[in-house]
Amino acid sequence: MTRDERDAVLRQYAGGQLGTRRTIELLGAHDYADLIIAMAEAGLDFPKPAATPAHEANVARASAILQPRLRRGG
């Protein structure tokens, strides 16, 4: 795989067009750690989760649990 092809795959991943497992396969990487290194070397951010109702509910639930603890200092 050429550098341009590698960067194209990483840009697709960063844009949410490819899943993690498929990206690792296409890159010929060994694992998620290799993907992290490749993303850092390419200067790309990791994709953000989709703002689905389920994701929003999980964030709200986590916030309800964590915020009181953070206000108490731990």
C-alpha positions as CSV (number, residue, x, y, z in Angstrom):
1,M,0.0,0.0,0.0
2,T,1.4,3.4,-1.0
3,R,1.5,6.3,1.5
4,D,-1.3,8.0,-0.5
5,E,-3.5,5.0,-0.3
6,R,-2.8,4.6,3.5
7,D,-3.6,8.3,4.0
8,A,-6.8,7.9,2.0
9,V,-7.9,5.0,4.2
10,L,-7.1,6.9,7.4
11,R,-9.0,10.0,6.1
12,Q,-12.0,7.8,5.5
13,Y,-11.8,6.4,9.0
14,A,-11.4,9.8,10.5
15,G,-14.5,10.9,8.5
16,G,-16.5,8.0,9.9
17,Q,-16.8,6.2,6.5
18,L,-14.9,3.1,7.7
19,G,-15.2,1.1,10.9
20,T,-12.2,0.4,13.1
21,R,-11.9,-3.3,12.3
22,R,-12.1,-2.7,8.5
23,T,-9.6,0.1,8.7
24,I,-7.1,-2.1,10.6
25,E,-7.6,-4.8,8.0
26,L,-7.1,-2.4,5.0
27,L,-4.0,-1.0,6.5
28,G,-2.6,-4.4,7.2
29,A,-2.1,-3.3,10.8
30,H,-1.8,-5.8,13.7
31,D,-4.2,-4.1,16.2
32,Y,-5.8,-0.9,17.5
33,A,-2.5,0.3,18.8
34,D,-1.1,0.3,15.2
35,L,-4.2,2.3,14.2
36,I,-3.6,4.9,16.9
37,I,0.0,5.3,15.8
38,A,-1.0,5.7,12.1
39,M,-3.6,8.3,13.0
40,A,-1.1,10.3,15.0
41,E,1.5,10.1,12.3
42,A,-1.1,11.3,9.8
43,G,-2.2,14.1,12.1
44,L,-5.8,13.0,12.0
45,D,-8.4,13.0,14.7
46,F,-10.4,9.9,15.6
47,P,-14.0,9.8,14.4
48,K,-16.6,11.0,16.9
49,P,-19.6,8.8,17.7
50,A,-22.8,9.5,15.9
51,A,-25.2,11.7,17.8
52,T,-27.9,9.1,18.0
53,P,-30.6,9.0,20.7
54,A,-28.9,6.0,22.3
55,H,-25.5,7.8,22.4
56,E,-27.1,11.0,23.8
57,A,-28.9,8.9,26.5
58,N,-25.6,7.2,27.4
59,V,-23.9,10.6,27.7
60,A,-26.7,12.0,29.9
61,R,-26.6,8.9,32.1
62,A,-22.8,9.1,32.5
63,S,-23.0,12.8,33.2
64,A,-25.7,12.3,35.9
65,I,-23.4,9.8,37.6
66,L,-20.1,11.8,37.2
67,Q,-21.2,15.4,37.8
68,P,-22.1,15.0,41.5
69,R,-18.8,13.2,42.1
70,L,-16.8,15.9,40.4
71,R,-18.5,18.6,42.4
72,R,-17.6,16.7,45.6
73,G,-14.0,16.5,44.4
74,G,-13.8,12.8,43.6
